[in-house]
């Protein structure tokens, strides 16, 4: 079996008068007695064989459809991050495959994209949703090109994508945040809200937070997580280690005061390794309990989502005039660019510069 998958190589079997190319079970004479000369013959042989493989594969790759590349993309997504696949990408794959799977890749151009956009808009899809679908098709196409053997040899076409969604900027005032905490009738929802406001953590990072990453004596919360010692090493079909799926940057935060007391109480009654738990089990979604609290607090559930807690915490820091580099580090960003782009106008220095400019113009 090893010989069947091994690339052609040079050998000089006993009884032969020159170097031989071993290709699977076949031996091909190079007619050369020095390794450099034999290597030239080997390289020519390998290139010849690859050309033959490409020619024989051409009809198949020329008939590749959108469904073929979407399926390759789906396979890679599921392997790298099955949880995100189930939560986010599986419905997109199913929807696109049903809508566009039958089309040949040779037919995909700007006219086709315009048709697809129009169809999706008539079905009620929003512009950012259509952009995400078409961007996923581009990603799938690139995966298909580097597959072995390649699924297609058509290069990825360039076309205009719909506009991306506007950056979300909703945040809570201090009084709204207090109302939200008071309206949470479940202890785990209150703890989630307080952690979100104190750490600016993404809601998934807070749900993933384990007690091993909380140091109540030092007053720190490490949202970056730690790899479990007994976590199995996953290998691919070649026996190589599968790299962990990339996740968005997460922060390391200091906490103090009432939150530490609440965390200590929660730790004493904990039934799992996770900080946010309910009924003795880890909580995988906070949306239902959070939405109920939002409605009871008299806030808009369409606007106030769990992610708004992160926006709120960062906005409060910027309003307080905190250094933008420290805010970026606190929020888990390696660069302050995103903080400046989304929240910069909340900073007093930004307001002062506008006031100064207006005063000069008068």
C-alpha positions as CSV (number, residue, x, y, z in Angstrom):
1,X,0.0,0.0,0.0
2,X,2.9,2.4,0.8
3,X,4.3,1.9,-2.8
4,X,0.9,2.7,-4.3
5,X,0.7,6.2,-2.8
6,X,4.4,7.1,-2.8
7,X,5.6,9.6,-5.4
8,X,8.0,8.2,-8.1
9,X,11.6,8.0,-6.9
10,X,15.0,6.8,-8.1
11,X,16.5,3.4,-7.2
12,X,19.2,1.1,-8.6
13,X,18.0,-2.4,-8.2
14,X,20.5,-5.3,-8.0
15,X,21.3,-6.6,-11.5
16,X,20.4,-3.4,-13.3
17,X,22.9,-1.3,-15.3
18,X,21.5,2.1,-14.6
19,X,19.1,4.1,-12.2
20,X,15.5,3.1,-12.4
21,X,12.4,5.2,-11.7
22,X,10.1,3.3,-9.3
23,X,6.5,4.3,-9.8
24,X,4.2,2.1,-7.7
25,X,5.0,-1.4,-8.9
26,X,6.6,-0.3,-12.2
27,X,10.3,0.2,-12.9
28,X,11.3,2.6,-15.7
29,X,14.9,2.7,-16.8
30,X,16.6,6.1,-16.9
31,X,19.5,4.9,-18.9
32,X,21.7,7.1,-16.7
33,X,24.5,5.9,-14.3
34,X,24.9,9.2,-12.4
35,X,22.3,10.5,-9.9
36,X,22.2,14.1,-11.3
37,X,21.5,12.8,-14.8
38,X,18.9,10.3,-13.6
39,X,17.2,13.1,-11.5
40,X,16.6,15.1,-14.7
41,X,15.0,12.1,-16.3
42,X,12.8,11.6,-13.2
43,X,11.6,15.2,-13.2
44,X,10.7,15.0,-16.8
45,X,8.8,11.7,-16.1
46,X,6.9,13.3,-13.2
47,X,5.9,16.3,-15.3
48,X,4.8,14.1,-18.2
49,X,2.6,12.0,-15.8
50,X,1.1,15.1,-14.3
51,X,0.2,16.5,-17.7
52,X,-1.5,13.2,-18.6
53,X,-3.5,13.3,-15.3
54,X,-4.6,16.8,-16.0
55,X,-5.7,15.9,-19.5
56,X,-7.7,12.9,-18.3
57,X,-9.3,14.9,-15.6
58,X,-10.3,17.8,-17.8
59,X,-13.8,16.6,-18.8
60,X,-14.7,16.1,-15.2
61,X,-13.4,19.4,-13.9
62,X,-15.0,21.2,-16.8
63,X,-18.4,19.9,-15.8
64,X,-18.1,20.9,-12.1
65,X,-21.1,22.7,-10.7
66,X,-21.8,25.2,-7.8
67,X,-23.0,22.2,-5.8
68,X,-19.6,20.4,-6.2
69,X,-17.6,23.4,-4.8
70,X,-20.2,24.1,-2.0
71,X,-19.9,20.4,-0.9
72,X,-16.1,20.7,-0.7
73,X,-16.5,23.8,1.3
74,X,-19.0,22.2,3.6
75,X,-16.7,19.2,4.2
76,X,-13.9,21.5,5.2
77,X,-16.1,23.6,7.4
78,X,-17.5,20.6,9.3
79,X,-14.1,19.1,9.8
80,X,-12.5,22.3,11.2
81,X,-15.3,23.6,13.3
82,X,-18.4,21.4,13.6
83,X,-20.1,23.6,16.2
84,X,-20.0,26.7,14.0
85,X,-21.0,24.7,11.1
86,X,-24.2,23.5,12.8
87,X,-25.0,26.9,14.2
88,X,-24.1,29.2,11.3
89,X,-23.0,27.6,8.0
90,X,-25.2,24.5,7.5
91,X,-28.3,26.6,6.6
92,X,-26.4,28.8,4.2
93,X,-25.0,25.7,2.5
94,X,-28.4,24.1,2.2
95,X,-30.0,27.3,0.9
96,X,-27.3,28.0,-1.7
97,X,-27.2,24.4,-2.9
98,X,-30.9,24.4,-3.5
99,X,-30.9,27.8,-5.2
100,X,-27.8,27.6,-7.4
101,X,-26.3,24.1,-7.1
102,X,-27.2,23.0,-10.6
103,X,-25.2,25.8,-12.4
104,X,-21.9,25.0,-14.1
105,X,-19.0,27.0,-12.8
106,X,-18.3,28.0,-16.4
107,X,-21.6,30.0,-16.3
108,X,-20.7,32.0,-13.2
109,X,-19.9,35.6,-14.1
110,X,-21.1,39.1,-13.2
111,X,-24.4,38.6,-15.1
112,X,-25.1,35.4,-13.1
113,X,-24.3,37.2,-9.8
114,X,-26.7,40.0,-10.7
115,X,-29.4,37.4,-11.4
116,X,-28.7,35.6,-8.1
117,X,-28.9,38.9,-6.2
118,X,-32.2,39.8,-7.8
119,X,-33.7,36.4,-7.0
120,X,-32.6,36.5,-3.4
121,X,-33.9,40.1,-2.9
122,X,-37.3,39.1,-4.3
123,X,-37.3,36.3,-1.7
124,X,-36.8,38.8,1.0
125,X,-33.1,38.4,1.8
126,X,-31.2,41.4,3.1
127,X,-28.1,42.8,1.2
128,X,-25.6,41.6,3.9
129,X,-27.1,38.1,3.7
130,X,-26.6,37.9,-0.1
131,X,-23.1,39.3,0.3
132,X,-22.3,36.5,2.8
133,X,-23.7,33.8,0.4
134,X,-21.7,35.0,-2.6
135,X,-18.5,35.4,-0.5
136,X,-19.0,31.8,0.7
137,X,-19.2,30.7,-2.9
138,X,-15.8,32.4,-3.6
139,X,-14.3,30.7,-0.6
140,X,-15.8,27.3,-1.8
141,X,-14.3,27.9,-5.2
142,X,-10.8,28.4,-3.8
143,X,-11.1,25.2,-1.8
144,X,-12.2,23.4,-5.0
145,X,-9.1,24.7,-6.9
146,X,-6.7,23.4,-4.3
147,X,-8.4,20.0,-3.7
148,X,-6.5,16.9,-4.8
149,X,-7.5,16.1,-7.4
150,X,-8.9,19.5,-8.2
151,X,-12.7,19.8,-8.5
152,X,-12.4,22.5,-11.1
153,X,-9.7,24.3,-13.1
154,X,-11.7,27.4,-13.8
155,X,-10.2,30.4,-12.0
156,X,-12.3,32.3,-9.5
157,X,-14.1,35.1,-11.4
158,X,-14.0,38.6,-10.0
159,X,-17.4,40.2,-9.4
160,X,-18.9,42.9,-7.3
161,X,-20.3,41.9,-4.0
162,X,-23.3,43.6,-2.4
163,X,-22.6,46.0,0.4
164,X,-21.7,44.7,3.8
165,X,-23.8,45.4,6.8
166,X,-23.2,48.6,8.8
167,X,-21.1,48.3,11.9
168,X,-23.4,47.8,14.9
169,X,-23.1,50.5,17.4
170,X,-26.0,50.0,19.9
171,X,-25.0,50.2,23.6
172,X,-26.8,50.6,26.9
173,X,-26.8,53.6,29.2
174,X,-25.9,52.9,32.8
175,X,-29.5,53.1,33.9
176,X,-30.6,50.7,31.1
177,X,-27.9,48.3,32.1
178,X,-29.2,48.4,35.7
179,X,-32.7,47.8,34.5
180,X,-31.6,44.8,32.5
181,X,-29.8,43.2,35.5
182,X,-32.8,43.8,37.7
183,X,-35.1,42.3,35.1
184,X,-33.1,39.0,34.8
185,X,-35.1,36.6,36.9
186,X,-32.5,33.8,36.5
187,X,-29.2,33.8,38.4
188,X,-27.2,32.6,35.4
189,X,-28.6,35.3,33.2
190,X,-27.7,38.0,35.8
191,X,-24.2,36.6,36.0
192,X,-23.8,36.5,32.3
193,X,-24.9,40.1,32.0
194,X,-22.5,41.3,34.7
195,X,-19.6,39.3,33.1
196,X,-20.4,40.8,29.7
197,X,-20.3,44.4,31.1
198,X,-17.2,43.8,33.2
199,X,-15.1,42.0,30.6
200,X,-16.4,43.2,27.2
201,X,-16.2,39.5,26.3
202,X,-18.0,38.1,23.3
203,X,-21.0,36.1,24.4
204,X,-19.6,32.8,23.1
205,X,-16.4,33.4,25.1
206,X,-18.4,33.9,28.3
207,X,-20.4,30.7,27.7
208,X,-17.1,28.9,27.1
209,X,-15.5,30.3,30.3
210,X,-14.4,27.6,32.8
211,X,-13.6,28.0,36.5
212,X,-9.9,27.1,35.7
213,X,-9.7,30.4,33.9
214,X,-11.1,32.5,36.8
215,X,-8.7,33.5,39.6
216,X,-10.9,35.1,42.3
217,X,-7.9,35.8,44.6
218,X,-6.1,37.8,41.9
219,X,-9.3,39.1,40.4
220,X,-8.7,38.0,36.8
221,X,-10.8,36.4,34.1
222,X,-9.0,34.8,31.2
223,X,-11.4,34.6,28.3
224,X,-8.8,33.1,26.0
225,X,-9.4,29.7,27.5
226,X,-6.9,26.8,28.1
227,X,-6.5,23.6,26.3
228,X,-7.6,20.7,28.4
229,X,-4.8,18.3,29.4
230,X,-6.9,15.2,28.4
231,X,-8.2,16.7,25.1
232,X,-7.6,14.2,22.3
233,X,-5.3,15.1,19.4
234,X,-7.2,14.9,16.2
235,X,-5.5,13.6,13.1
236,X,-6.4,13.8,9.4
237,X,-6.4,10.9,6.9
238,X,-2.6,11.3,6.5
239,X,-1.9,11.1,10.2
240,X,-1.2,14.8,10.5
241,X,-2.5,16.9,13.4
242,X,-5.6,18.9,12.6
243,X,-5.1,22.5,13.6
244,X,-7.7,24.0,15.8
245,X,-10.2,26.2,14.2
246,X,-9.4,29.9,14.4
247,X,-11.4,31.9,16.8
248,X,-11.9,35.6,17.3
249,X,-9.4,37.3,19.7
250,X,-10.4,37.1,23.3
251,X,-9.2,39.1,26.3
252,X,-7.6,38.8,29.7
253,X,-9.4,41.0,32.2
254,X,-9.2,42.3,35.8
255,X,-12.4,42.2,37.8
256,X,-13.2,43.6,41.2
257,X,-16.0,44.4,43.7
258,X,-19.4,42.9,43.7
259,X,-18.7,40.7,40.6
260,X,-16.1,38.7,42.5
261,X,-18.6,38.1,45.3
262,X,-21.1,36.8,42.8
263,X,-18.6,34.6,41.1
264,X,-17.5,33.2,44.5
265,X,-21.1,32.3,45.3
266,X,-21.6,30.7,41.8
267,X,-18.5,28.7,42.2
268,X,-19.6,27.3,45.5
269,X,-22.8,25.9,44.0
270,X,-21.2,24.9,40.6
271,X,-22.1,21.5,39.3
272,X,-19.9,21.7,36.1
273,X,-16.6,23.2,35.1
274,X,-18.3,26.1,33.4
275,X,-19.1,29.5,35.0
276,X,-22.4,29.9,33.2
277,X,-24.5,26.8,33.8
278,X,-28.2,26.0,34.3
279,X,-29.9,23.1,36.0
280,X,-26.5,21.4,36.6
281,X,-25.5,21.5,32.9
282,X,-23.3,23.8,30.7
283,X,-25.3,26.4,28.9
284,X,-24.9,26.4,25.2
285,X,-27.2,29.4,24.4
286,X,-28.2,32.4,26.4
287,X,-30.6,34.0,23.9
288,X,-33.9,32.9,25.3
289,X,-33.2,33.9,28.9
290,X,-31.5,37.1,27.8
291,X,-34.3,38.1,25.5
292,X,-36.9,37.6,28.2
293,X,-34.9,39.9,30.5
294,X,-34.6,42.6,27.8
295,X,-38.4,42.6,27.2
296,X,-39.1,42.8,31.0
297,X,-36.6,45.7,31.2
298,X,-38.7,47.6,28.5
299,X,-35.8,47.5,26.0
300,X,-35.9,46.5,22.3
301,X,-35.0,42.8,21.8
302,X,-34.2,43.4,18.2
303,X,-31.5,45.9,19.1
304,X,-30.3,44.7,22.6
305,X,-28.7,41.3,21.9
306,X,-26.0,39.6,24.1
307,X,-23.3,41.1,21.9
308,X,-24.5,44.6,22.9
309,X,-23.0,44.0,26.3
310,X,-19.6,44.0,24.6
311,X,-20.4,47.2,22.7
312,X,-21.6,48.7,26.0
313,X,-18.5,47.9,28.0
314,X,-16.1,49.3,25.3
315,X,-18.3,52.4,24.8
316,X,-18.2,53.2,28.5
317,X,-14.4,52.9,28.5
318,X,-14.1,55.2,25.6
319,X,-16.6,57.7,27.1
320,X,-14.4,57.7,30.2
321,X,-11.4,58.8,28.2
322,X,-9.5,55.5,28.6
323,X,-6.4,55.0,26.4
324,X,-7.4,53.4,23.2
325,X,-4.5,50.9,23.2
326,X,-5.5,49.7,26.7
327,X,-9.1,49.4,25.5
328,X,-8.0,47.3,22.5
329,X,-6.0,45.0,24.8
330,X,-8.9,44.7,27.2
331,X,-11.3,43.8,24.4
332,X,-8.9,41.2,23.0
333,X,-7.8,43.1,19.9
334,X,-4.1,43.0,18.8
335,X,-4.6,46.4,17.2
336,X,-6.6,49.5,18.1
337,X,-7.8,50.1,14.6
338,X,-11.2,48.4,15.0
339,X,-11.8,50.1,18.4
340,X,-11.0,53.5,16.8
341,X,-13.2,52.8,13.8
342,X,-16.3,51.7,15.7
343,X,-16.0,53.5,19.0
344,X,-13.6,56.4,18.4
345,X,-16.2,59.1,18.2
346,X,-17.2,58.3,21.9
347,X,-13.8,59.4,23.2
348,X,-13.6,62.9,24.7
349,X,-10.5,63.6,22.6
350,X,-12.5,63.0,19.5
351,X,-15.2,65.4,20.7
352,X,-12.6,68.0,21.7
353,X,-11.0,67.9,18.3
354,X,-14.4,68.5,16.6
355,X,-15.2,71.4,19.0
356,X,-11.7,73.0,18.4
357,X,-12.2,72.7,14.6
358,X,-15.6,74.3,14.8
359,X,-14.3,77.1,17.0
360,X,-11.6,77.8,14.5
361,X,-14.1,77.9,11.6
362,X,-16.1,80.6,13.3
